[in-house]
C-alpha cells in the first residue's frame, strides 16, 4: 500500500457507500493521509462505461470500492430482472475495466450473500459458490454479482491486478432504502411498522410465513471490514462478511415492532413468497484477520429507525 491513498467510493450516497465514506473520514480525522473521491450520479453516470473510464484515467485513484449497485427486495427483483441484470453488469464492468486501464492499485468489489445456492449448507462457506441453483426471485441480481466476482478474478489471473471481492450479508443502517415497493426486508418493516403506528392500525400484514432465517449486519460494521480488507487482504478467493448470527423473520418483526413502538397485531400473508429458507454466512476467514461486528441487532435497528425519523423516506439511486 502507498503511504498516501486516493480512494474512489462508487455509490457513496447509498447504504454501504455512505458508511465507508464515514469510516474513511474518521481515519482522515485521525491523521491518516488519504483523499476520498466521490461523484453523484449527475456528475458521473456509472451506467456509462466510457465516461467511467475517462473519469478514472483523469483522477487516477489508488484504490476503488465498488459499493454502487442496483438493489431491491424480493418484489423488485422478481418484477424487474432485466433491469437488475443489465444495470449491475454495466456498473461493475465499467468500474472494473476502468480500474485496470487507470492502473488502480487495489479494487474491492462488493457482492452479496444471494450469490450462493438457495439450499447451500449452513453456515455458508465461500466454497459454496456455483455448487447449486440460485434463489429464483433474485437470480438476475445474483448472476450479475457472480459475473463481477469472476471478472475480478480474471483480471488478477490475466493481468496481475489486485482486485478482491467481499460478500456482505443482509445490510441495514443509515441511508438505507425505505421505499415500500423496492426496499429489503428490514427497512421495509421499519417503514410499515411506523405507518401502522402513526395511523393507529390495530393490525398490519407482513409477507410470507415468517419462518425463514436471515442474518443482518449494520453498515458501519461492514465499512470497518472493508477498510481492513483494503489493508490486509489480497486473494482471488471471495471472503464473507457477516454477523455470525441469524434470526427468523418473525423474530425480526418483534425487534422492529419494539424499536418503533407499535402495539398492534401482526398478520402473515402466506400467499406471498418467503425467498431462501436460510442464509447464514461462515465468517471464519475475515475473523482470522481480526475483524468482528460491534453493533448488536436491537441497537442497530434503533439506530436505523432514528435515521428514518430524521430523513424522509425516498428511493435511493442505485449508482450515485
Backbone torsions as a table, in degrees:
resi	resn	phi	psi	omega
1	UNK	NA	141.5	177.4
2	UNK	-74.1	161.1	-178.3
3	UNK	-69.7	-27.9	178.1
4	UNK	-124.0	126.1	-176.3
5	UNK	-104.4	143.4	174.5
6	UNK	-121.9	103.8	-167.7
7	UNK	-111.0	123.3	174.2
8	UNK	-95.9	118.8	176.7
9	UNK	-101.2	105.6	178.6
10	UNK	-83.1	121.7	-176.3
11	UNK	93.7	36.6	-170.9
12	UNK	-71.9	-13.2	180.0
13	UNK	-98.9	1.7	178.6
14	UNK	-89.5	-177.6	-178.0
15	UNK	-56.4	-54.4	-175.7
16	UNK	-79.4	-45.9	-177.9
17	UNK	-59.5	-41.0	-179.9
18	UNK	-65.6	-36.1	178.1
19	UNK	-67.1	-38.8	177.9
20	UNK	-65.3	-41.3	177.1
21	UNK	-61.4	-43.6	178.4
22	UNK	-60.5	-41.6	179.6
23	UNK	-65.7	-40.5	177.6
24	UNK	-66.2	-39.0	178.6
25	UNK	-62.7	-36.7	176.1
26	UNK	-64.6	-40.2	177.9
27	UNK	-63.3	-44.1	-179.4
28	UNK	-63.7	-40.2	178.9
29	UNK	-63.1	-31.9	178.9
30	UNK	-81.2	1.2	173.6
31	UNK	105.4	1.1	178.7
32	UNK	-71.3	130.7	-179.5
33	UNK	-75.2	104.1	177.2
34	UNK	-153.2	154.8	176.4
35	UNK	-121.0	127.8	-179.3
36	UNK	-99.9	123.2	179.6
37	UNK	-107.6	131.6	175.2
38	UNK	-138.2	156.1	174.3
39	UNK	-144.1	136.1	174.0
40	UNK	-76.0	168.6	178.5
41	UNK	-64.0	-33.5	177.8
42	UNK	-66.2	-31.3	-179.6
43	UNK	-83.1	-34.0	-179.1
44	UNK	-150.5	110.9	178.3
45	UNK	-84.4	110.1	-176.3
46	UNK	-69.5	-7.6	174.5
47	UNK	-79.3	-13.6	-178.5
48	UNK	-99.5	97.0	-174.6
49	UNK	-58.6	-40.2	-178.9
50	UNK	-64.8	-39.5	179.3
51	UNK	-67.4	-39.2	178.5
52	UNK	-63.6	-44.7	179.3
53	UNK	-60.7	-45.9	179.7
54	UNK	-62.3	-41.0	178.9
55	UNK	-61.8	-46.6	-178.2
56	UNK	-68.0	-36.2	176.8
57	UNK	-65.8	-33.0	179.8
58	UNK	-77.8	-42.1	-175.3
59	UNK	-82.8	-32.8	-179.1
60	UNK	51.2	58.0	175.7
61	UNK	-65.9	153.1	175.8
62	UNK	-85.0	-26.8	-179.7
63	UNK	-140.5	150.9	177.4
64	UNK	-132.9	137.4	170.3
65	UNK	-113.3	118.2	-179.5
66	UNK	-90.4	87.8	177.5
67	UNK	-105.6	3.5	180.0
68	UNK	-87.1	134.8	178.5
69	UNK	-167.6	157.9	168.6
70	UNK	-88.5	116.9	-175.4
71	UNK	-126.9	161.7	178.4
72	UNK	-178.7	173.7	-179.7
73	UNK	-82.7	-169.3	-176.2
74	UNK	-57.4	-47.6	-175.5
75	UNK	-63.7	-46.9	-179.4
76	UNK	-62.2	-44.4	179.0
77	UNK	-62.8	-40.1	-177.5
78	UNK	-71.7	-34.6	-176.2
79	UNK	-83.1	-27.4	-173.0
80	UNK	-130.2	56.7	-176.6
81	UNK	-63.8	-33.4	178.3
82	UNK	-61.8	-46.3	-179.6
83	UNK	-62.1	-43.6	-177.2
84	UNK	-69.1	-32.9	178.8
85	UNK	-76.8	-53.8	-175.1
86	UNK	-67.7	-46.6	-177.3
87	UNK	-62.2	-42.2	-180.0
88	UNK	-69.6	-36.2	175.0
89	UNK	-62.3	-43.3	179.9
90	UNK	-63.6	-46.0	-178.4
91	UNK	-60.5	-53.8	-174.1
92	UNK	-73.0	-36.2	178.8
93	UNK	-62.6	-44.1	-179.7
94	UNK	-62.5	-42.3	-178.9
95	UNK	-69.6	-43.1	-177.7
96	UNK	-70.7	-45.6	176.7
97	UNK	-61.8	-44.2	180.0
98	UNK	-63.9	-36.9	178.4
99	UNK	-61.9	-41.9	177.2
100	UNK	-64.2	-45.6	-178.7
101	UNK	-61.4	-34.9	-176.8
102	UNK	-88.7	0.1	178.5
103	UNK	69.2	34.5	179.7
104	UNK	-62.8	132.7	-175.9
105	UNK	-69.4	-36.5	-178.1
106	UNK	-151.2	138.7	176.3
107	UNK	-129.5	132.5	175.0
108	UNK	-110.8	114.9	178.1
109	UNK	-98.1	125.8	179.8
110	UNK	-98.8	119.2	178.8
111	UNK	-96.4	-135.3	-176.2
112	UNK	-163.7	153.7	177.5
113	UNK	-66.5	-15.4	-179.1
114	UNK	-73.2	-4.9	176.4
115	UNK	-68.4	-18.9	-174.1
116	UNK	-85.3	156.1	179.4
117	UNK	-57.0	149.6	-178.9
118	UNK	-57.2	-38.7	-176.7
119	UNK	-112.4	38.6	178.0
120	UNK	-64.8	143.5	175.8
121	UNK	-56.2	142.4	-177.1
122	UNK	-105.6	143.4	-10.6
123	UNK	-67.6	153.1	-170.9
124	UNK	-79.0	121.1	175.4
125	UNK	-89.1	157.0	179.9
126	UNK	-58.3	-29.1	-178.9
127	UNK	-69.3	-9.5	-179.6
128	UNK	-75.1	-12.2	-179.2
129	UNK	-55.4	130.8	176.3
130	UNK	63.6	28.7	177.7
131	UNK	-104.6	2.1	-179.5
132	UNK	-170.6	178.8	-177.5
133	UNK	-71.3	147.3	179.5
134	UNK	-82.9	165.4	170.7
135	UNK	-68.1	119.4	-172.9
136	UNK	-65.4	-22.0	-177.3
137	UNK	-74.1	-16.7	176.1
138	UNK	-138.9	31.0	-176.7
139	UNK	-68.1	-28.0	178.9
140	UNK	-63.4	-46.8	178.0
141	UNK	-62.6	-44.0	-178.8
142	UNK	-62.0	-42.3	-179.5
143	UNK	-64.5	-39.5	176.8
144	UNK	-61.2	-44.8	-179.8
145	UNK	-65.5	-38.6	176.7
146	UNK	-62.5	-39.6	176.9
147	UNK	-61.1	-39.0	177.9
148	UNK	-63.8	-41.6	176.6
149	UNK	-59.3	-49.1	-177.1
150	UNK	-65.0	-34.2	178.5
151	UNK	-67.8	-40.8	175.7
152	UNK	-61.4	-43.5	178.7
153	UNK	-64.5	-37.2	-179.8
154	UNK	-66.6	-41.8	177.9
155	UNK	-65.1	-35.9	176.5
156	UNK	-65.6	-44.4	-177.5
157	UNK	-68.7	-45.2	-174.0
158	UNK	-83.7	-34.1	-173.2
159	UNK	-121.7	-5.3	179.1
160	UNK	77.2	16.7	-179.5
161	UNK	-71.5	139.5	179.7
162	UNK	-86.4	72.6	179.1
163	UNK	-106.8	123.9	-176.9
164	UNK	-120.6	160.1	-177.5
165	UNK	-132.6	129.4	177.2
166	UNK	-117.3	143.7	-178.2
167	UNK	-113.4	97.2	178.0
168	UNK	-74.7	154.3	171.6
169	UNK	-80.3	-164.7	179.6
170	UNK	-65.7	123.9	-175.1
171	UNK	-101.7	155.6	174.6
172	UNK	-157.9	165.7	177.8
173	UNK	142.8	-166.6	177.9
174	UNK	-59.2	148.8	179.8
175	UNK	68.3	19.7	174.8
176	UNK	-72.9	167.0	175.0
177	UNK	-92.4	113.0	-178.2
178	UNK	-102.1	10.9	179.5
179	UNK	-65.3	131.4	-172.5
180	UNK	-68.5	-21.5	-177.2
181	UNK	-93.4	-15.0	-173.7
182	UNK	-134.6	0.4	-175.0
183	UNK	-85.4	166.8	174.4
184	UNK	-80.6	176.7	-167.5
185	UNK	-61.8	-45.3	-173.6
186	UNK	-69.7	-51.1	177.4
187	UNK	-63.2	-33.2	176.8
188	UNK	-63.3	-41.4	177.9
189	UNK	-62.7	-44.1	179.7
190	UNK	-57.3	-45.8	-179.5
191	UNK	-65.2	-44.6	-178.1
192	UNK	-64.9	-44.7	178.7
193	UNK	-65.0	-37.3	178.6
194	UNK	-62.9	-45.2	178.8
195	UNK	-63.3	-43.2	179.9
196	UNK	-61.5	-37.5	179.0
197	UNK	-68.7	-49.6	-176.0
198	UNK	-69.1	-29.0	178.3
199	UNK	-91.2	3.4	176.5
200	UNK	55.5	43.6	178.3
201	UNK	-77.2	144.6	179.1
202	UNK	-81.2	-20.4	178.0
203	UNK	-152.0	159.6	176.0
204	UNK	-142.1	157.5	-174.7
205	UNK	-112.6	135.2	174.4
206	UNK	-120.5	152.8	-177.4
207	UNK	-74.2	148.9	170.1
208	UNK	82.6	-163.6	-178.1
209	UNK	-95.3	-17.9	-176.2
210	UNK	84.7	0.6	-175.5
211	UNK	-86.9	-26.2	179.7
212	UNK	-58.8	149.8	179.6
213	UNK	-106.0	138.4	-179.4
214	UNK	-135.6	149.4	177.1
215	UNK	-105.5	140.3	-178.7
216	UNK	-131.2	145.4	-179.6
217	UNK	-136.5	132.4	178.0
218	UNK	-69.7	142.5	-175.7
219	UNK	-61.3	-31.2	178.6
220	UNK	-67.5	-33.1	174.9
221	UNK	-67.9	-42.2	177.4
222	UNK	-61.9	-40.4	-178.9
223	UNK	-58.3	-44.0	178.4
224	UNK	-64.4	-36.8	176.7
225	UNK	-63.6	-40.5	-179.5
226	UNK	-63.1	-42.8	179.1
227	UNK	-64.6	-38.1	176.5
228	UNK	-62.6	-42.6	-179.8
229	UNK	-65.4	-38.6	176.9
230	UNK	-60.9	-31.6	-176.3
231	UNK	-89.3	-33.1	-167.1
232	UNK	-123.6	-9.5	-172.7
233	UNK	-113.0	131.3	176.7
234	UNK	-150.0	93.8	-176.3
235	UNK	-156.1	148.5	174.5
236	UNK	-70.6	-17.7	-176.5
237	UNK	-78.2	138.7	176.6
238	UNK	-67.2	159.2	-179.8
239	UNK	-136.4	129.8	-179.3
240	UNK	-77.6	147.1	172.9
241	UNK	-133.2	108.0	-179.1
242	UNK	-146.8	172.2	-178.6
243	UNK	-78.9	-24.6	-179.6
244	UNK	91.4	-3.6	177.8
245	UNK	-133.4	155.0	178.6
246	UNK	-135.4	166.2	178.7
247	UNK	-137.0	158.2	172.3
248	UNK	-74.7	160.9	177.3
249	UNK	-63.2	-33.4	175.3
250	UNK	-64.5	-41.2	177.4
251	UNK	-65.9	-38.9	176.6
252	UNK	-61.4	-44.5	179.3
253	UNK	-58.4	-39.3	179.5
254	UNK	-65.2	-39.6	178.9
255	UNK	-66.4	-42.0	-179.8
256	UNK	-67.9	-42.7	179.2
257	UNK	-57.8	-41.4	179.8
258	UNK	-66.7	-43.0	-179.0
259	UNK	-63.9	-39.0	-178.0
260	UNK	-79.2	-30.9	-178.0
261	UNK	87.6	29.6	177.0
262	UNK	-84.5	135.1	-174.9
263	UNK	-113.3	3.6	-179.3
264	UNK	-82.9	-172.7	-179.0
265	UNK	-90.3	160.0	176.1
266	UNK	-115.7	127.4	172.9
267	UNK	-108.4	146.3	-179.9
268	UNK	-112.8	123.2	179.6
269	UNK	-88.1	95.1	-174.5
270	UNK	-76.3	-1.7	174.7
271	UNK	-79.9	-14.3	-179.4
272	UNK	-92.2	153.5	-174.1
273	UNK	-70.0	149.2	175.7
274	UNK	-89.6	-27.8	-172.0
275	UNK	81.7	-160.0	-179.1
276	UNK	-59.9	134.7	-177.0
277	UNK	-59.0	-40.9	-178.7
278	UNK	-154.4	141.4	174.2
279	UNK	-140.6	96.9	174.9
280	UNK	-121.2	125.8	-174.0
281	UNK	-90.8	144.7	171.5
282	UNK	-85.8	114.4	-176.8
283	UNK	-103.8	24.7	-176.8
284	UNK	-56.9	-44.6	-174.4
285	UNK	-61.8	-46.9	-176.6
286	UNK	-74.7	-28.9	176.3
287	UNK	-68.3	-29.7	175.7
288	UNK	-66.8	-20.6	175.9
289	UNK	-84.0	-7.7	176.7
290	UNK	105.7	5.4	-179.6
291	UNK	-95.9	144.4	169.1
292	UNK	-153.0	149.2	-178.8
293	UNK	-70.1	152.6	-178.7
294	UNK	-121.3	-11.2	-176.0
295	UNK	-104.3	115.3	179.0
296	UNK	-72.1	160.3	-175.1
297	UNK	-63.8	-47.5	178.4
298	UNK	-59.0	-43.0	178.3
299	UNK	-63.8	-42.1	-178.8
300	UNK	-66.8	-40.3	178.3
301	UNK	-63.5	-41.7	177.7
302	UNK	-61.6	-39.5	178.0
303	UNK	-64.6	-44.5	179.1
304	UNK	-63.7	-38.1	179.3
305	UNK	-68.4	-38.5	175.9
306	UNK	-59.7	-43.7	179.6
307	UNK	-64.7	-41.4	178.4
308	UNK	-57.9	-43.7	-178.9
309	UNK	-65.9	-30.8	-177.2
310	UNK	-87.3	-9.9	-175.8
311	UNK	-135.3	128.8	179.4
312	UNK	-62.6	135.7	-179.4
313	UNK	-66.8	123.5	178.8
314	UNK	-136.7	160.8	174.5
315	UNK	-73.9	127.1	178.8
316	UNK	-80.6	135.5	177.2
317	UNK	-68.8	137.3	-172.2
318	UNK	-71.4	-22.6	-172.5
319	UNK	-136.1	36.5	-178.6
320	UNK	-94.4	NA	NA
